[in-house]
Amino acid sequence: MKILVVGGGGREHAIIKKIKENESVTEIFATPGNGGIAKDVTCVPIGAKDIDGIVEFAVDNSIDYAVVAPDDPLVLGCVDALNAKGIPCFGPDAKAAIIEGSKVFSKNLMKKYNIPTAQYEVFDDMEKALVYLETAPIPTVIKADGLALGKGVIIANTREEAKDAVLSMMQDKVFGESGNNVVIEEFLTGPEVSVLSFTDGKTVVPMVSSMDHKRALDNDQGLNTGGMGTVAPNPYYTDAVAKECMDKIFIPTINAMNTEGRTFKGCLYFGLMLTPNGPKVIEYNCRFGDPETQVVLPLLESDLLTIMQAVTNGTLAETEVKFADKSACCVIMASNGYPKSYDKGFEMTIPESISDNVYVAGAKLDGEKLLTDGGRVLGATAISDTLKEAIDKSYDMVKSIKFKNAYYRTDIGKRALAAKED
């Protein structure tokens, strides 16, 4: 089989390494991929949002199956366009991808179908939003409606911060058209949990839970990023919590999307907050999370491509999805200065002995040299019988990877370890 993976980050590298385990796969292409991914597959310089270019390449190269991984091409209808040419895909069509593409849509969906989430108001008028903030409970959460590279959410601890957030989104357009509408919602408290799930629109199979670390600095300080590391499983996600989430959130969401004529097939990501009043949805993503994928997929013992095809074909209920009873830790190595400005173009060395467990996100090739080419550069993932061992092994890997201007948090998994000891 000839496989196409759309995207070019650490998530895509993790997906590619897992798909390579299937013996029927003869060739994998990545559009655009990156310099690190090029070690594993053929990278093609077509942007993930160039839908016409992706479709033309897939047709010309007789692609048998495509995996559309990032949010932008999913929302833009990449799956629809490939399907129209007879190429089966893993990922939702544009009608279903709106569950991430519009926070207004997803919040209204939850309200309509009684899926637990934070209370909220929607604004398309900046002045009305500012007036509302005069009396809104503080802290509060401001969200740009559309996609914003995972950075369109601001937690405001003061009224001034809240107003600045609205002005930056609606007046200054820091997230472009995504800020035309904003959601202002209740600030929830409790442990956060990420649960990725396979679904064919009928059956929902949650993957192992994980805990992301969004802040740039140790002790959850600094700016929000795309994610500085993850551990799995999440100790707060007990069997009892999992059952409650299945009954009150996962199945109702799939049913709601079916009722709306937007059947979701692919990976549906549930960002959850375990509040004193039970689990609530913070956000949906219409795809594998990044960097959560880098701890979840290494724990998958079943064949990923087989599961993906079952999702596409509607046969997930008859397909084995099994995860190892182990722990995983992924530490992200970034360029110093991320998520703001940073220098790039530094040569990196990754020891061959650990390369199978390193997922490259921001790198380019210069001849034989691998150079840094992004904010988040790579993720180093270790698996072990205990979380403590996985964390230690992951940091050992990080210390053996070299590039100038490298930065990483030193406390990934610390909260999870403390929770396990409680």
Residue pairs with C-beta under 8 A, 6 or more apart in sequence:
1 22
1 24
1 25
1 26
1 64
1 65
1 305
2 26
2 27
2 28
2 29
2 61
2 62
2 63
2 64
2 65
3 19
3 25
3 27
3 28
3 29
3 63
3 64
3 65
3 66
3 67
3 305
4 28
4 29
4 30
4 31
4 54
4 57
4 58
4 61
4 63
4 65
4 66
4 67
5 12
5 15
5 16
5 19
5 28
5 29
5 30
5 31
5 33
5 41
5 66
5 67
5 69
6 12
6 30
6 31
6 48
6 54
6 66
6 67
6 68
6 69
6 70
6 73
6 78
7 30
7 31
7 48
7 68
7 69
7 70
7 73
8 30
8 31
8 32
8 33
8 34
8 37
8 43
8 48
9 34
9 70
9 290
9 361
9 362
9 376
10 290
10 291
10 293
10 294
10 332
10 359
10 360
10 361
10 376
10 378
10 379
11 69
11 70
11 288
11 289
11 290
11 291
11 293
11 294
11 359
11 361
12 30
12 33
12 37
12 69
12 70
13 34
13 36
13 37
13 40
13 359
13 360
13 361
14 293
14 294
14 297
14 298
14 359
14 379
14 381
15 67
15 69
15 288
15 293
15 297
15 304
16 28
16 30
16 37
16 40
16 41
17 40
17 297
17 356
17 359
18 297
18 298
18 300
18 304
19 25
19 28
19 67
19 304
19 305
20 28
20 40
20 41
21 303
21 304
22 303
22 304
22 305
22 306
24 305
25 305
27 41
27 42
28 40
28 41
28 42
29 41
29 42
29 43
29 44
29 57
29 61
29 63
30 37
30 41
30 42
30 43
30 44
31 43
31 44
31 45
31 46
31 47
31 48
31 50
31 53
31 54
31 57
32 43
32 44
32 45
32 46
32 47
32 48
33 41
33 42
33 43
33 44
34 43
34 360
34 361
34 362
34 363
34 364
34 373
34 374
35 360
35 363
35 364
35 365
35 370
35 371
35 373
36 350
36 358
36 359
36 360
36 361
36 363
36 370
36 378
37 43
37 360
38 365
39 355
44 57
46 53
46 54
46 57
47 53
48 54
48 70
48 72
48 73
49 72
49 73
49 76
51 73
51 76
51 77
51 78
51 81
52 81
54 73
54 78
54 81
54 82
55 78
55 81
55 82
55 85
57 63
58 66
58 82
58 85
58 87
59 85
59 87
63 87
64 87
64 88
65 87
65 88
65 89
65 90
65 305
65 308
65 309
65 312
66 79
66 82
66 87
66 88
66 89
66 90
67 89
67 90
67 91
67 308
68 74
68 78
68 79
68 82
68 89
68 90
68 91
68 287
69 91
69 287
69 288
70 287
71 97
71 100
71 101
71 147
71 285
71 286
71 287
72 147
74 91
74 92
74 94
74 97
74 100
74 101
74 266
74 286
74 287
75 94
75 97
75 98
75 100
75 101
75 147
75 286
76 94
77 93
77 94
78 89
78 91
79 89
79 91
79 92
79 93
79 94
79 97
80 93
80 94
82 89
83 89
83 93
88 309
88 312
89 312
90 266
90 267
90 308
90 309
90 311
90 312
91 97
91 265
91 266
91 267
91 286
91 287
92 99
92 264
92 265
92 266
92 268
92 286
93 265
94 101
95 261
95 262
96 257
96 262
96 263
96 264
96 265
96 266
96 286
97 286
98 105
98 106
98 262
99 105
99 106
99 109
99 257
99 262
99 264
99 268
99 284
99 286
100 106
100 147
100 283
100 284
100 285
100 286
100 287
101 146
101 147
101 286
102 145
102 146
103 143
103 144
103 145
103 146
103 183
103 283
104 122
104 145
104 181
104 183
106 283
106 284
107 117
107 120
107 122
107 183
107 185
108 122
109 115
109 253
109 256
109 257
109 260
110 116
110 117
110 281
111 117
112 256
113 252
113 253
113 255
113 256
113 259
114 252
115 248
115 249
115 252
115 253
115 256
115 281
116 248
116 249
116 277
116 278
116 279
116 280
116 281
117 280
117 281
117 282
118 141
118 185
118 186
118 187
118 188
118 273
118 280
118 282
119 185
119 186
120 183
120 184
120 185
120 186
121 132
121 183
121 184
121 185
122 181
122 182
122 183
123 129
123 132
123 166
123 170
123 181
123 182
123 184
124 180
124 181
126 166
126 167
126 170
126 171
129 166
129 170
129 182
129 184
130 163
130 166
130 167
132 184
133 140
133 159
133 162
133 163
133 166
133 184
134 159
136 162
136 184
137 186
137 187
138 156
138 157
138 158
138 159
138 162
138 187
139 155
139 156
139 157
139 158
139 187
140 155
140 156
140 162
140 184
140 185
140 186
140 187
141 153
141 154
141 155
141 156
141 183
141 184
141 185
141 186
141 187
142 153
142 154
142 156
142 162
142 165
142 166
142 169
142 182
142 183
142 184
143 152
143 153
143 154
143 182
143 183
143 184
143 185
144 152
144 153
144 169
144 175
144 178
144 179
144 181
144 182
145 178
145 179
145 180
145 181
145 182
145 183
146 152
146 175
146 176
146 177
146 178
146 179
146 180
147 178
148 175
148 178
148 179
149 226
150 226
150 227
151 175
151 224
151 225
151 226
151 339
152 169
152 175
152 178
152 179
153 224
153 283
154 161
154 165
154 224
155 187
156 162
156 164
156 165
162 184
166 182
166 184
168 174
168 179
169 175
169 178
169 179
169 182
170 179
170 180
170 182
173 179
188 273
188 275
188 280
188 282
189 273
189 275
189 276
190 273
190 274
190 275
190 276
191 211
191 234
191 236
191 273
191 274
191 419
192 211
192 212
192 271
192 272
192 273
192 274
192 282
193 209
193 210
193 211
193 234
193 236
193 237
193 241
193 271
193 272
193 273
193 274
193 279
194 209
194 210
194 211
194 212
194 230
194 234
194 269
194 270
194 271
194 272
194 289
194 292
195 206
195 207
195 209
195 210
195 237
195 245
195 250
195 269
195 270
195 272
196 206
196 207
196 210
196 267
196 268
196 269
196 270
196 288
196 289
196 292
196 293
196 296
197 204
197 205
197 206
197 207
197 250
197 267
197 268
197 269
197 270
198 204
198 205
198 207
198 267
198 307
198 311
198 316
198 321
199 205
199 254
199 264
199 265
199 266
199 267
199 268
199 311
199 316
200 265
200 310
200 311
200 312
200 313
200 314
200 315
200 316
200 317
201 254
201 257
201 258
201 263
201 264
201 265
201 314
202 254
202 314
202 316
202 317
203 316
203 317
204 246
204 250
204 251
204 254
204 268
205 316
205 321
206 242
206 245
206 246
206 250
207 296
207 300
207 321
207 323
208 232
208 233
208 296
208 299
208 323
209 232
209 233
209 234
209 237
209 242
210 230
210 231
210 232
210 233
210 234
210 289
210 292
210 295
210 296
211 230
211 231
211 232
211 234
211 235
211 236
211 413
211 415
211 416
212 227
212 229
212 230
212 289
212 291
212 292
213 220
213 227
213 228
213 229
213 230
213 409
213 411
213 412
214 220
214 224
214 225
214 227
214 228
215 221
215 222
215 223
215 224
215 225
215 228
216 222
216 223
216 224
216 225
216 228
216 334
216 338
216 339
216 409
217 409
218 409
218 410
218 411
219 411
223 339
223 340
224 339
225 334
225 338
225 339
225 375
225 376
226 290
226 291
226 339
226 375
226 376
227 289
227 290
227 291
227 292
227 332
227 376
228 331
228 332
228 334
228 408
228 409
228 412
229 291
229 329
229 330
229 331
229 332
229 379
229 408
229 409
229 412
229 413
230 291
230 292
230 294
230 295
230 329
230 330
230 412
231 295
231 327
231 328
231 329
231 330
231 387
231 390
231 391
231 412
231 413
231 416
232 292
232 295
232 296
232 299
232 327
232 328
233 327
234 416
235 387
235 416
235 419
235 420
236 274
236 419
237 274
241 274
241 279
244 278
244 279
245 270
245 272
245 279
248 278
248 279
249 270
249 272
249 279
249 281
250 270
253 268
253 270
253 281
253 284
254 264
254 268
257 263
257 264
264 286
265 311
265 312
265 314
266 286
266 287
266 311
267 286
267 287
267 288
268 284
268 285
268 286
269 284
269 285
269 286
269 287
269 288
269 289
269 292
270 281
270 284
271 281
271 282
271 283
271 284
271 285
272 279
272 280
272 281
272 282
273 279
273 280
273 281
273 282
288 296
288 297
290 361
291 330
291 332
291 359
291 376
291 379
294 330
294 359
294 379
294 381
295 328
295 329
295 330
295 381
296 328
297 304
298 328
298 357
298 381
298 383
299 323
299 324
299 326
299 328
299 383
300 321
300 322
300 323
300 324
301 322
301 323
301 324
302 319
302 320
302 321
302 322
306 319
307 316
307 319
307 321
310 316
310 318
310 319
324 383
326 383
326 384
326 385
326 390
327 383
327 384
327 385
327 386
327 387
327 389
327 390
328 381
328 382
328 383
328 390
329 381
329 382
329 387
329 390
329 391
329 393
329 394
329 412
329 413
330 359
330 379
330 380
330 381
330 394
330 412
331 379
331 380
331 394
331 395
331 397
331 398
331 408
331 409
331 412
332 361
332 376
332 377
332 378
332 379
332 408
332 409
333 376
333 377
333 378
333 379
333 380
333 398
333 401
333 403
333 406
333 407
333 408
334 342
334 375
334 376
334 377
334 406
334 407
334 408
335 342
335 343
335 344
335 362
335 372
335 374
335 375
335 377
335 405
335 406
335 407
336 342
336 343
336 405
336 406
336 407
337 343
337 375
337 405
337 407
338 375
338 376
338 407
339 375
342 375
342 405
343 405
344 362
344 371
344 372
344 373
344 374
344 405
345 371
345 372
345 373
346 371
346 372
346 403
346 404
346 405
347 369
347 370
347 371
347 403
347 404
348 363
348 370
348 371
348 372
348 377
348 378
348 401
348 402
348 403
349 370
349 401
349 402
349 403
350 358
350 360
350 370
350 378
350 401
351 400
351 401
354 380
354 397
354 400
354 401
357 380
357 381
357 382
357 397
358 378
358 379
358 380
358 381
358 397
358 401
359 378
359 379
359 381
360 370
360 377
360 378
361 374
361 376
361 377
361 378
361 379
362 372
362 373
362 374
362 375
362 376
362 377
362 378
363 370
363 371
363 372
363 373
363 374
363 377
363 378
364 370
364 371
364 373
365 371
372 403
372 405
377 403
377 406
378 401
380 394
380 397
380 398
380 401
381 394
382 389
382 390
382 391
382 392
382 393
382 394
382 396
382 397
383 390
383 393
384 390
384 393
387 413
387 416
387 417
387 420
388 417
390 413
391 412
391 413
391 417
394 412
395 410
398 408
